[in-house]
Amino acid sequence: MQFRARRWSAVTGAIVSFLVLTSTQAFAVEVDLLNTFTSPMSNTAYSVDNLGFEPAQSIAVSFVVPTNASNDPWAITNINTSISAQFGPVTLNLGIMADNGGRPSGTFLSSVTLTAGPDPLSIAALNWSIGGGAKYWFAVIAHNDDAQWIGSQLQGTFGFSSGDTWMTESGPLPGAQITGFETPLPGAFVLFASGLGGIGMLGVRGRKKAAQPALMRSI
């Protein structure tokens, strides 16, 4: 099974923002290129395609979600990428997969279907919940034609599929920026609500006790 990559012009690469795995709001990941990457974009682009006359190729890049003391889950809210389709619209599935022995599992935990065009593809207003302390993959699968996922200058291991089989390859990591934040477990909300309820009951009891002497004096 042969992995397909293509050379990409430096001019096109410079147009695409150097977006890579990073985080805000304390969402830590495995690679942070926004803070360390200062060189121009590499001229490597990975094919995300489903052309019909050869096995479809999908691409995925891994990230690690930190463990927190409260074991609360995390919510992914935004994903920016360096994925584009320069030669016509391409329909893509983009989403999160669990890790399976160092490779993408092949099954989306959460996903969205979008159409790629000449501009880098971004996803906003997400609410994808994932657990902490685990490795995940951000994977992109094409429904038709051929999109390009620009690589950064940081070398690493990423995932790719030939048909339905996921494997790994070494090279410039595909560019993506994943943003998320920690979300309290429902039990924390219940506990918080019960605490507020208790405070409210104390307030009601206090008002009743304060009202009783006045009622007795009026009799």
C-alpha positions in Angstrom: 0.0 0.0 0.0 1.6 3.2 -1.1 1.2 6.5 0.7 0.4 9.5 -1.6 1.8 12.9 -0.9 2.4 15.7 -3.3 4.8 18.6 -3.6 3.1 22.0 -3.0 4.4 25.3 -4.1 6.0 27.6 -1.5 3.7 30.4 -2.7 0.5 28.4 -2.0 2.0 27.2 1.2 2.6 30.7 2.4 -1.0 31.7 1.7 -2.2 28.9 4.0 -1.9 29.9 7.6 0.5 27.8 9.6 -2.1 26.2 11.7 -1.0 23.3 13.9 -2.0 21.4 17.0 -2.3 23.8 19.9 -4.8 24.9 22.4 -6.3 27.7 24.4 -8.2 27.8 27.7 -5.8 25.2 29.2 -6.6 22.6 26.5 -3.1 20.9 26.2 -2.1 18.8 23.3 0.9 16.8 22.1 2.3 19.4 19.7 2.2 23.1 19.9 3.5 24.7 16.7 1.8 28.0 17.0 4.3 29.0 19.7 7.4 27.3 18.2 6.9 27.5 14.4 8.6 30.5 12.8 9.8 29.2 9.4 7.8 29.3 6.2 5.3 26.6 5.4 6.7 23.3 4.0 5.9 22.5 0.4 4.4 19.1 1.3 0.7 18.5 0.9 -1.1 15.3 1.7 -3.9 14.0 -0.5 -7.2 13.4 1.2 -9.0 11.8 -1.7 -11.7 9.4 -3.0 -11.1 9.2 -6.7 -12.8 5.9 -7.4 -10.0 4.3 -9.5 -7.7 3.6 -6.5 -8.2 3.1 -2.7 -9.3 6.3 -1.0 -6.7 8.0 1.2 -7.6 9.6 4.5 -5.3 11.5 6.9 -5.3 11.9 10.7 -3.1 13.7 13.2 -2.9 12.7 16.9 -3.2 14.8 20.1 -3.3 14.0 23.8 -5.9 15.3 26.2 -4.5 16.0 29.7 -5.8 14.4 32.9 -7.3 16.7 35.4 -7.7 16.1 39.2 -11.5 16.0 39.0 -11.5 13.7 36.0 -13.8 16.1 34.2 -14.3 15.7 30.4 -13.1 18.2 27.8 -15.2 19.9 25.1 -13.7 20.6 21.7 -15.2 23.9 20.4 -13.2 24.9 17.3 -10.8 23.3 14.8 -8.9 25.3 12.2 -6.9 23.4 9.6 -4.6 23.9 6.6 -7.0 21.8 4.4 -8.1 23.2 1.1 -9.4 22.1 -2.3 -7.7 24.2 -5.0 -9.3 22.5 -8.0 -13.0 22.3 -7.1 -15.2 21.6 -4.0 -14.6 18.4 -2.1 -17.0 17.0 0.5 -15.1 15.8 3.6 -15.9 14.2 6.9 -13.9 15.7 9.8 -14.0 14.4 13.3 -12.4 12.8 16.3 -11.4 9.1 16.5 -10.1 7.1 19.5 -6.6 5.6 19.4 -6.3 1.9 18.7 -2.8 0.6 19.2 -1.2 3.8 18.0 -3.5 4.2 15.0 -6.9 5.8 14.4 -9.7 3.5 15.4 -11.5 4.1 12.1 -14.8 5.1 13.8 -15.7 8.7 14.5 -16.6 9.6 18.1 -17.9 13.0 16.8 -17.8 14.3 13.2 -19.1 16.9 10.8 -19.5 17.0 7.0 -18.2 20.1 5.3 -17.2 21.2 1.7 -13.6 22.3 1.2 -12.8 25.1 -1.2 -9.8 27.3 -1.9 -9.6 28.7 1.6 -8.3 26.7 4.6 -11.2 24.8 6.3 -12.3 25.7 9.8 -15.0 24.3 12.1 -16.6 26.4 14.8 -19.3 26.2 17.5 -18.6 22.6 18.2 -19.4 20.8 21.5 -17.5 17.5 21.1 -17.0 15.9 24.5 -13.9 13.7 25.1 -12.3 12.2 28.2 -9.0 13.3 29.7 -5.8 11.4 29.9 -6.1 9.7 26.4 -4.8 10.0 22.9 -7.1 10.9 20.1 -6.9 11.5 16.4 -8.3 14.3 14.3 -9.2 12.5 11.0 -10.4 13.7 7.6 -12.1 11.5 5.1 -13.1 12.5 1.5 -16.4 11.6 -0.1 -15.2 12.6 -3.5 -12.3 14.1 -5.5 -9.1 15.3 -4.0 -8.4 17.8 -1.2 -4.9 18.8 0.1 -3.8 19.0 3.7 -0.7 21.2 4.0 2.1 19.9 6.3 4.1 21.9 8.7 7.9 21.8 9.1 7.7 19.8 12.4 8.4 16.1 11.7 6.3 13.5 13.4 4.1 10.5 13.0 0.6 10.9 11.5 -2.1 8.4 10.4 -3.3 7.6 6.9 -5.6 5.1 5.5 -5.5 3.1 2.3 -9.2 2.1 1.9 -10.4 1.0 5.3 -7.0 0.2 6.8 -5.4 2.8 9.0 -1.6 2.9 9.2 1.1 5.5 10.3 3.7 7.4 8.3 6.5 9.8 9.3 6.9 13.2 7.8 5.8 16.9 8.3 2.7 16.9 10.6 -0.5 18.0 8.9 -1.6 21.5 10.1 -4.5 21.8 12.6 -5.4 24.0 15.6 -7.7 22.4 18.1 -9.3 24.5 20.8 -11.3 23.3 23.8 -11.9 23.6 27.5 -12.6 21.6 30.6 -16.2 20.9 31.3 -17.5 19.9 34.8 -19.2 16.5 35.1 -23.0 16.6 35.5 -22.5 15.4 39.1 -20.7 18.7 39.9 -23.7 20.6 38.6 -26.0 18.5 40.8 -23.9 19.1 43.8 -23.7 22.8 43.1 -27.5 23.0 42.6 -28.1 21.1 45.8 -25.9 23.5 47.6 -27.8 26.4 46.2 -31.1 24.7 47.2 -29.8 24.2 50.7 -28.8 27.8 51.0 -32.3 28.8 49.7 -34.1 26.6 52.3 -32.0 28.1 55.1 -33.1 31.5 53.8 -36.8 30.5 53.8 -36.5 29.1 57.3 -34.8 32.2 58.5 -37.6 34.4 57.1 -40.3 32.2 58.7 -38.6 32.4 62.1 -38.3 36.1 61.8 -42.0 36.4 60.9 -43.3 34.2 63.8 -42.8 36.7 66.7 -44.5 39.5 64.7 -47.5 37.2 64.1 -47.8 36.3 67.7 -47.7 39.9 68.8 -50.6 40.7 66.4 -52.9 38.1 68.1 
